[in-house]
Amino acid sequence: MKMNIWKKACFALLATVAIPVWAQHVHISTDKTSLVLEAAEGETLTFAYYGDKISDSEIGNMLVAGTPKKDAYPAYGMQCIAETALSAVHVDGNMTLQLVVSGVRSTTEPNGAKVTSIVLKDKVYPFTVNVNYRTYPNKEIIETWTEISHQEKGVVKLTQFASGYLPLRVGDVWVSHLYGSWANEARVDEEPLQHGMLVIKNKDGARNTHTSHPEVMISLDGKPQENTGRVIGAALCYSGNYKLRFDTGDEDYHWFFAGINEENSEYHLQKGETFVTPVLALTYSKEGLGGVSRNFHRWAREYKLAHGNKLRKILLNSWEGVYFNINEAGMDQMMADISSMGGELFVMDDGWFGDKYPRKNDSSSLGDWVVDTNKLPHGIKGLLQSAKKHGIRFGIWIEPEMANTVSELYEKHPEYIIKPTNREPNLGRGGTQVVLDLSNPKVQDLVFQVVDTLMTNYPEIDYIKWDANAPIMNHGSQYLTKDNQSHLYIEYHRGLEKVLKRIRAKYPDVTIQDCASGGGRANYGLLPYFDEFWVSDDTDALQRVYMQWGTSYFFPAIAMASHISAAPNHQTFRTIPIKYRIDVAMSGRLGIEIQPKNMTEDEKTLVKNAVAEYKQIRDIVQFGDQYRLLNPNEKKGAASMMFVSEDKTRSVFYWWKTETFCDQHLPRVTMNGLDPQKQYKVHELNRIDNRPLTYEGKVFSGDFLMNNGLEMPLSHDVNYDKRNDYASRVLYLEEVK
Ligand code: DGJ
């Protein structure tokens, strides 16, 4: 990042008129982008520019070329008719803010990130807002957030507190965002911005990405294109209720705001306290949606995902294989099976705990994190010994933010749950699930101890699956004072983050999966503490093509847990051949979620082979750049994408047929991201065909592959009894010199 601040009178020529510009400018830049603010002392902080990189010497011209001339952090009160980022009620009841620049600061963080803070002060009241911007070396991301504080004698009520704001020049601007529901997460919606408001929001309380996501793509040049056009990406890095607003009136700009959802969350700010809004990460690319995704992925792997530079293990998860029917012999058998297929880790899912109330189904035991010794007489120690015997690592499932009313925890501490005073709580999963009140420090300790006790007693535990299967169903904290009940949603997530920070400080190396009834918590608020997330409880490979496509808009493949599961699928009841199930799962963090003893020998052989082949390419999938090639949502009969290693010497290409008709004519997919000058040898992975592809072992230039591509046969060349309506291909490309 480079910051250019100057304060002088300069004259910019527009036509023949000299326009005096008295200003102090803040130029925040990455290698390819610039964000410019006008920050004259005593004046309103004004947004001038965000987009392609401009030089310092171009700033004067940029200003006279036309800018939004709007507050960079609009506050309510003195321009009542506009949408605002911030609104407050002062101690004396005054509802207005008038913020002006009082200084600019710049700091460098230990990881090399640069932070620029523009300090705004109210003209009358002792009320301060720091508007912050952070950039990282070699990353195309600008993070923005604010810090709000005051020195008034009493409590100031914050009624709106967005993290950031961006004017978008009206033209043909489109928004792409993710929508969905349980078992159908991360589907893509795209729509043009029109007059009125587009609001994308969440009110789940505990999880925030089952339905909409707090990330958006904004295509500035018409309908979203994968590889071309100017696109801004925005990701609110927050795990709680959020609200993204696009406001369009009769002006030249759409106004975009993103931040915590202020509904039912009025915040009472004490004198001297600082309210820190979550980070809003912005990125810009001229390479369409794909360019923005790659910017997010690179930043995430290095800064926003736990261990983003470490290869993930290939695992077997017990859930779809045995559900709650955990027992020692069964776990040992699954460990033996995954080990024999070349896997590296076994994760025991739900069902292992509960003493007075053993966890037989989802209606009891959450909160009682002791081993059910009827199921596991030798406890976790015995399981760790099994894992060692089979040469793999061991992981375990927990859901520490929750309890059931049928649990010893609830009997001892009914005051720990979220519930309104004078009312019985609404109950969730299993008819008895409740959410623990993480605003309460004692509950924070309790949740920390769930992990701490496991890890202290069994330091060999390699992996934790952290689940969260209930929203905040009724508003009420038994810990917060009656005046601060409106802090519940915010304090819940502050509490959660405090716990996660403690866990990471003490256990930096353990792998932790972020799961919330599937993909309910895929957000950059939590991912810094987690290694990956469970994309969806829907493991149907065909539906996963769509969900993983949408997820990849903002999240890298290394973070997407993607498992080979049984047929018929347990969610859609669709019967998809193992080859296709493998080829889809291999495009994320590969895992298996099946009862191996129910697999046929053929299936086991294919999975074993896939595990071995995935090990050869996992660094490309997990660390490479992703190029989406053929969009399943365009309904062209197939979907395709590829990963390319950073040095462009190796690549993996995926192609999945998404529908089947006779005499079908699918498009020929051209590749992307390769070096046009390099020569690549093609080798098919997970091959089931009797004969190799015509181009097996052949060498093509990157130029040819990106301009012409390779034909994908419509079906597999297998014996008649093995034919089915699915087809998929995984190709490995390696440079030959
Ligand atoms: C919901 C998760 O998404 C599943 O993978 C599984 O862990 C169950 N919870 C267990 O109850």
Residues whose N, C-alpha, C, O or C-beta is under 5 A from the ligand:
A	BS01	DGJ	W319 D349 D350 D467 C515 A516 S517 G518 D537
